[in-house]
Amino acid sequence: MSRVGNRILTIPAGVTVSVDGTKVTVKGPKGELSTNINEHIHVEIADSELKVTRDNDNYKKDHGTANANINNMLIGVTEGFSKKLECVGVGYRFQLKGKELVITAGHSHPWTPEIPQGIELEVPSNTELVIKGIDKQLVGEFAADIRKIRKPEPYKGKGIRYADETVQRKEGKKASK
């Protein structure tokens, strides 16, 4: 049984947390994030510690989720989140033209996805893309959308993948003897 909801979160220096009914707002050096929580979940702030409690056991799942989301907001406004993608394949590349990302991934035309507000992109080389932001959900969702353009295939390993992802390779057909 998970006890994520019962952990006490430490508020880092330079970060302010405010609770207004069901809305929790976290302000820090990198920006501001807010989320709505269930009305049966309560956030208590004492000194530099934050505790999330619930009315009864019917709201256990919301309790742990609220605690995890608030923790992600605390990390986001202090350190931020990043995902690194790489593309493997002949002619597969990322290009950053001004504020526009151009992805060439073996299709008949290049892809130019819309970059959401609050996302920063870096292209260290033409086969690597680093996505940075303070909102963990937004960074992960944008990285997943980029990966969907051309998922890694199991025979040659071509496609767009996370930098730490390992692709299970298949052997393919063998020639008959």
C-alpha angles and dihedrals in degrees: 000000000000121000097186092122093058097056116110113233121217115222108223122230113274093027125110124197122197129184121204109177105295096349120094117193124191121193123189144150094285098045146285131297132181137184139182119236133195115281090237092058118083129199117209121192120198122169105315096335130094125202127189118207135178135215097235143337093279089080101050095121092050090047094058093040093052091049092049093047093050090048090052090051091051091051092044097055092047106035107004129215132265139187124196121210129187132191123217122196142075109291094005110134148146121230128185111208107182105301093341126095116213117196122193108191109155098286123124090255136028119258121234107187121196110256111224122230111269096032123114121195131203127185107197091175133359091264098046131071126184117198116198134181145129097248110078094198093050094047092048094045093050091048090050091049091052091048090051091063089075117357116204111268121219101231105057098006093235119153143065115308141166113267093243095042121112117207117216105232124214125210099227129212119333121220113251117250 
